[in-house]
Amino acid sequence: MIEPQHPAARRLLSAMTRLELAFGALMLLMILVLVFMQAAQRYMPGEGAAWTGELSRFAMAWLTFSVAGILVTLRGHITLEVVDTLPAPRLVRTVQVFSLLIVAVVAVGLSCEAWSLVSTEGQISSPVLGLPMSVVYIPVLAGMISTIIRSLLAAYVVARCGPLLSAGEHSPATDSKERNA
């Protein structure tokens, strides 16, 4: 897990994580309930509620993008750890910082696009719910902003404290802490 040394940054990251996890859990619960309702409606007389399908699809997108930043902090994104096994900590540090900066750049691009959709799609509404489409893209924008913050913070931590290694391995930063203890 990537954890900054500064107490204010640690508190901000912790608050963001709690908020994003709560929202993600709510979206997961919403998907579960709505999909169950859709399945139950197939076996009940009368017409089904079409809004359940639309809202569950929105919830899936909201879940996906809203917790994307947490994956950066928990090192849960798909990575190639081949470089992490090299005996050259400076090279590993450089590659990790570069990859985190690439994540931040991609998240900036996605944030710009999400902002464009939020600001221009207000006049279009979803087919069944009539929800303004600009509202649909707000969680996507928030998730990408979180990803930017978290990846830049992680790049700073790696640049300052050394490379982040897989579970069971030690970085130079943790080795020096263990020696001083």
N, C-alpha and C positions, 0 to 999 in steps of 0.2 A: 504494500500500500504506500502511496506517495503522501508524505506528510510534511508540510512546511515547518520550519523551526520557529517562525514568528508567531506568538500567541494570537494576535489579531487575525492573521491569515488562517491559522488553524481553526479558530472559532467560525470564521466566515465559511470555510470549506465544510466544516461540520454542520452548520446551519443549512447550507445549500444541499448537502447530502440528505439530511433528514427531510427537507421539503421535497426534494426530487423523489426520494424513496416513497414518501407518503403519497405523492401524486401517482407514481408508477404503480403502487399497490392498489390505489383506487381504480386506476384504469384497468388493471388486471382483473380485479373483482367485477368491474363493469362488463368487461368482455365475457367473463364466465357467466354472469347472470343473463346477459343479452343473448348469448349463443344458446344457453339452456332454454330461454324463452322461445327462441326461434325453433328449436327442436321440439319443444312441447306443443307449439302452435300447429305443427304438422299433423298432430294426432287429435286435435280438438276441432269441434265443429265451428263453422264461421270463418271469417276472413282473419288472417294473421295481421299483426302490426308491422307494417313495412319499415317503420322507423328503427326497429331493433337492429336490422341489418346495417343500415346506414350509420347508426351511432356506434355499433361495434367496430365497423371499419375505421371510423374516426378515432376511436379509443385505441385501436391497434397502432395507428400512426403516432398518436400522442404518446403512447407507452414507449414505442421505439425511439423516438427522438428526444423525449424528455429525460430519459435515463442514460443517454449516450455519454454525457459528461462523467457520470459515475464510473463508467468503464475505464476512462482514462486514469482516474484516481486509483482504482483497484487493479489496474493493469489487466483488465479483462478484454481489451480489444485484441483482435487477431494480430499476432506478431510472429516474426521469425526470430527465434532465440539462438540461432546459430552463431551470430556475432557475440552474444552474451557469454559464450563459452571460451572465447579467445583469451589468452593470457595477457592481453594488452589493455589494461583498464582505460587508458586515454582514448584508444580507438573505440572501445565500447561506449564510453561516455559521449564521444563525439557523435556516434551513430544514433544513440538514444536521444540526444538533444535534437539532432537533425530530424529524426522521425517524429518527435513531439511537435516540432515547429511545422512540419508538413501537415500534421493533424490540425494544428491551429489555423493554418492557411486554408485548408479545405473547409473547416468550420466557418471561417470568415466568409468564404464564397457562398456556403449554404445559408449563412445568416443574412447576407445581402439579398439572396434570392427570396428567403422567407420574409424579410422586411418588405421587399417589393410586392409579394403576394398579400401581405397583411394590409399594405397601404393602397392597393389597387383593386382588390377583390371584394370590397365591401358591398358593392351593388349586386353581386351575384349571390344567390342563396342556394343552399343544398336542396336537392329535389324533393325530399320527403319532409324533413324537419323544418325547412325554411330558414335554417341557420345561416347567417351571413358567412360566406366563405373566408372572409378576413379573420373571423374568430377561430376557424379551423386551423389556421396557420400560426396562431400565437404560441401554443405549446412547442411547435417546431422551432420557432425563433428563440424561445427561452432555452430550449435544450441545446441549441447550437451556441448560444452565448455562454452557457455553462461549459460547454466543451472547449471553447476558446480560452476561458479563464483557467480551467483546470489543466489544459495542455501547456499553456504558457507557464503556469505555476510549476507544473511537473518538470518542464524544461529547465527552469531556474533551479529547482531542487537538485536535479541531476547534474547540471553544470557546476553547482556549488559544492555538493556533497559526494559526488561520485556516481557511478552507474548503478542502476537498479538491476539486481540479479534475480534469477529464479529462486523459488522457495528452496531452502536448504543450502544455498550458496551464500557467500559473504562478500560484501563490497569492501573496498578499502576504508570507507567511512565507518562501517560497523565493526571492522577488525580493530581500528584504532580506539573505538569506544570500549570494546571488550578488553583491550590491553590496559586502558586507563582505569578500568573498574576494579 
